[in-house]
Amino acid sequence: MFTLNCKGRLLVVDKPIVMGILNITPDSFYSGSRINENDVLRKTEKMLADGASIIDIGGQSTRPGSEQIGADEELKRIISSIENLAKHFPAAIISVDTYHAKVAKEAVAAGASIINDISGGDLDDEMLSTVAELKVPYICMHMKGNPANMQQHAVYDDVTKEVLDHFIQKNDACKKAGINDVIIDPGFGFAKTISQNFALLKNLSVFKMLERPILIGLSRKSTIYKTLNITPEESLNGSTVLHTISLLNGANILRVHDVKEAVETIRLTEAYQKA
């Protein structure tokens, strides 16, 4: 069991939970996840009704080769939406998907209470100290390079060992910075080939030794649609299969586009494990 202190509200992770994805971007890899500001409240209401425990909002696409925008443009895309969500759904726990410390700070002031950083602090030297100052949980992901060039860095002798070593170091860095609640994300698809993603998934239980919640981001990703020779739009079934494997191997949080199906996956997996 894990507890996360989200600005004074305690999120108890005593069984797997779901994080719903809100992308206020024109270029996210899955067209169904792209929304504009007018759709945010409606989409959030449905995700919460379907059982999402966290709403993750981002204004920057991080698909391979994506164009990286600055912090100011990111803020323009997301801040008013975070304020609206906090106003209309005061009980909701909002996460902000950013690697800019400036965005993290303003998003938390607007109502977010978790920072989700794909770079684990590597793309902004001020991120770890900012998160510590904000006293919110930190999702620390593994990536090499940046979204524009990360696939050139998908070279490992042993991907599981190298990602584990990375988190041992990051865990220590977060602790020294003063961050109490750290969630680890192996970073499926970020500087990893399809075969490396499957190796990480197969060995996911190794990361339990870190004694941190494990977040999985596999929803509709290329590991699924390229393996099956389909599109992201056709990848819901494949997402469910890999989410099931993730849960059986120790995942605590599923970051997904399709909340209802992920919640059902958790319920069925729990029933199977209890039998």
C-alpha positions in Angstrom: 0.0 0.0 0.0 1.2 3.5 -0.8 -0.1 6.9 0.3 0.4 10.1 -1.7 0.0 13.5 0.0 -1.6 15.7 -2.7 -1.6 19.1 -1.2 -3.1 17.9 2.1 -5.4 15.3 0.5 -4.3 11.8 1.0 -4.5 9.5 -2.0 -4.4 5.9 -0.7 -3.1 3.4 -3.3 -4.1 0.2 -1.7 -5.0 -1.3 -5.0 -4.3 -0.3 -8.6 -5.8 3.0 -9.8 -6.4 4.7 -13.1 -5.0 8.0 -14.4 -7.0 9.5 -17.3 -5.2 11.4 -20.0 -6.2 14.9 -21.2 -4.1 16.3 -24.0 -4.8 19.9 -24.8 -2.6 19.6 -27.9 -3.2 19.5 -31.7 -0.5 16.8 -32.3 -0.7 14.0 -29.8 -0.2 10.6 -31.4 -3.7 9.3 -30.7 -6.4 11.6 -32.3 -9.0 10.5 -29.8 -7.0 12.1 -26.9 -6.7 15.5 -28.5 -9.2 17.9 -27.0 -9.7 21.7 -26.9 -10.4 23.8 -23.9 -14.2 23.6 -24.4 -14.2 19.8 -24.1 -12.1 19.6 -20.9 -15.0 19.7 -18.4 -17.1 17.2 -20.3 -14.2 14.8 -20.8 -13.1 15.0 -17.2 -16.7 14.4 -15.9 -16.9 11.2 -17.9 -13.4 10.0 -16.8 -14.3 10.6 -13.1 -17.6 8.9 -13.5 -15.9 5.9 -15.2 -13.6 5.6 -12.2 -10.4 7.7 -12.8 -8.6 8.5 -9.5 -6.3 11.1 -11.2 -6.7 13.4 -14.2 -3.4 14.1 -16.0 -3.5 17.2 -18.1 -0.8 18.2 -20.6 -0.2 20.9 -23.2 2.9 19.4 -24.9 2.9 16.4 -27.2 5.9 14.1 -26.3 5.5 11.5 -29.1 8.8 10.6 -30.9 9.9 13.5 -33.1 7.3 15.9 -31.7 8.0 19.7 -31.9 8.8 21.0 -28.4 7.0 24.2 -27.4 8.2 26.5 -24.6 6.9 26.9 -21.1 4.9 30.0 -21.9 3.0 28.3 -24.7 2.4 25.3 -22.5 1.0 27.5 -19.8 -1.4 29.2 -22.3 -2.8 25.8 -23.3 -3.4 24.4 -19.8 -3.7 26.9 -16.9 -7.3 28.1 -17.5 -8.3 24.4 -17.9 -6.7 23.4 -14.6 -8.4 26.3 -12.9 -11.8 25.2 -14.4 -11.3 21.6 -13.3 -10.3 22.6 -9.8 -13.4 24.8 -9.6 -16.0 22.4 -11.1 -14.4 19.2 -9.6 -12.9 20.3 -6.3 -12.5 16.6 -5.1 -10.6 15.6 -8.2 -6.8 15.0 -8.1 -5.2 16.8 -11.0 -1.7 15.9 -12.3 0.2 18.2 -14.7 2.3 16.6 -17.4 5.3 18.9 -17.9 9.1 19.0 -17.7 9.2 22.7 -17.1 9.6 23.8 -13.5 7.9 27.1 -14.3 4.8 25.2 -15.6 4.8 22.9 -12.6 4.8 25.8 -10.2 1.9 27.7 -11.9 -0.1 24.5 -12.5 0.0 23.7 -8.8 -1.0 27.2 -7.9 -4.0 26.8 -10.3 -5.1 23.6 -8.7 -2.9 20.6 -9.8 -1.4 18.5 -7.0 0.9 16.0 -8.8 3.8 16.7 -11.2 4.3 14.2 -14.0 7.7 14.8 -15.6 8.8 12.6 -18.5 12.4 13.7 -18.1 12.8 12.9 -14.4 14.3 16.4 -13.9 16.9 16.0 -16.7 15.3 18.7 -19.0 15.1 21.4 -16.3 17.6 21.7 -13.5 15.1 23.4 -11.3 12.4 20.7 -11.4 13.4 18.6 -8.4 13.9 21.6 -6.1 10.6 23.1 -7.3 8.7 19.9 -6.6 10.2 19.7 -3.2 9.2 23.3 -2.5 5.6 22.6 -3.7 5.4 19.5 -1.5 3.5 17.4 -4.1 4.0 13.9 -5.4 6.4 13.5 -8.3 6.1 11.1 -11.2 9.7 10.4 -12.3 9.9 8.8 -15.8 12.9 7.3 -17.5 13.9 8.8 -20.8 17.2 9.4 -22.6 17.6 12.5 -24.7 14.4 14.4 -25.5 11.2 13.6 -27.4 12.7 15.0 -30.7 15.8 12.7 -30.6 15.1 10.0 -28.0 14.7 7.1 -30.4 18.3 7.6 -31.4 19.3 6.8 -27.8 17.5 3.4 -27.6 20.7 1.5 -27.0 21.2 -0.7 -23.9 23.2 -3.7 -22.9 20.4 -4.7 -20.5 17.4 -2.4 -20.7 15.8 -3.5 -17.4 19.1 -3.2 -15.4 19.9 0.2 -16.9 16.4 1.6 -16.2 16.5 0.1 -12.6 20.0 1.7 -12.0 18.6 5.0 -13.3 15.7 4.9 -10.8 18.0 4.0 -7.9 20.0 7.2 -8.6 16.8 9.3 -9.2 15.3 8.0 -6.0 18.3 9.2 -4.1 18.3 12.6 -6.0 14.6 13.1 -5.1 15.2 12.2 -1.5 18.1 14.6 -1.2 16.0 17.3 -2.9 13.3 16.8 -0.2 10.6 15.1 -2.3 8.7 12.6 -0.2 6.3 11.0 -2.6 7.9 9.6 -5.8 6.2 7.5 -8.4 8.3 5.7 -11.0 7.4 5.3 -14.7 9.7 3.1 -16.8 8.9 5.2 -19.8 7.5 2.8 -22.3 8.3 4.1 -25.8 10.7 6.8 -24.6 14.1 5.9 -26.0 13.1 2.3 -26.2 12.5 -0.1 -29.1 9.4 -2.3 -29.2 11.4 -5.3 -28.1 12.9 -3.3 -25.2 9.4 -2.3 -24.2 8.4 -5.9 -24.0 11.5 -6.8 -22.0 10.7 -4.0 -19.5 7.1 -5.2 -19.3 8.2 -8.8 -18.7 10.6 -7.8 -16.0 8.4 -5.1 -14.4 8.2 -6.8 -11.0 11.9 -6.1 -10.6 11.0 -2.4 -10.0 9.0 -3.3 -6.9 12.3 -3.5 -5.0 12.3 0.4 -5.1 9.3 0.4 -2.9 7.6 3.1 -4.9 4.3 3.1 -6.8 4.8 2.0 -10.4 3.0 3.9 -13.1 2.5 2.4 -16.6 2.0 4.4 -19.8 1.3 1.9 -22.5 -2.2 3.0 -23.7 -2.6 2.8 -27.5 1.2 3.2 -28.0 3.3 2.0 -31.0 4.4 -1.1 -29.1 0.8 -2.2 -29.6 -0.2 -0.8 -33.0 3.1 -1.5 -34.8 3.2 -5.1 -33.4 -0.4 -5.7 -34.6 0.0 -3.6 -37.8 -3.0 -1.5 -36.9 -3.6 2.2 -35.9 -3.7 3.9 -32.5 -7.5 4.2 -33.0 -7.7 0.4 -33.3 -5.5 -0.3 -30.2 -7.9 -0.4 -27.3 -8.0 -4.2 -27.2 -4.2 -4.4 -27.3 -4.0 -1.8 -24.5 -6.2 -3.9 -22.3 -4.0 -7.0 -22.9 -0.8 -5.1 -21.9 -2.5 -3.4 -19.0 -3.5 -6.9 -17.7 0.1 -8.1 -18.0 1.3 -4.9 -16.2 -1.1 -5.4 -13.3 0.0 -9.1 -12.9 3.6 -7.9 -12.8 3.0 -5.3 -10.1 1.8 -2.0 -11.7 0.0 0.4 -9.3 -1.2 3.1 -11.6 -2.4 2.8 -15.2 -2.2 6.0 -17.3 -4.8 5.6 -20.0 -7.0 7.1 -22.7 -9.9 4.7 -22.0 -10.8 4.9 -18.3 -13.8 2.6 -18.2 -12.0 -0.3 -19.8 -8.9 0.2 -17.6 -11.1 0.1 -14.4 -12.7 -3.1 -15.6 -9.3 -4.6 -16.3 -8.3 -3.8 -12.7 -11.5 -5.4 -11.3 -11.1 -8.6 -13.3 -7.4 -8.9 -12.6 -8.1 -8.5 -8.9 -10.8 -11.1 -9.0 -8.4 -13.5 -10.8 -5.6 -12.8 -8.2 -8.0 -13.4 -5.3 -9.3 -16.7 -6.6 
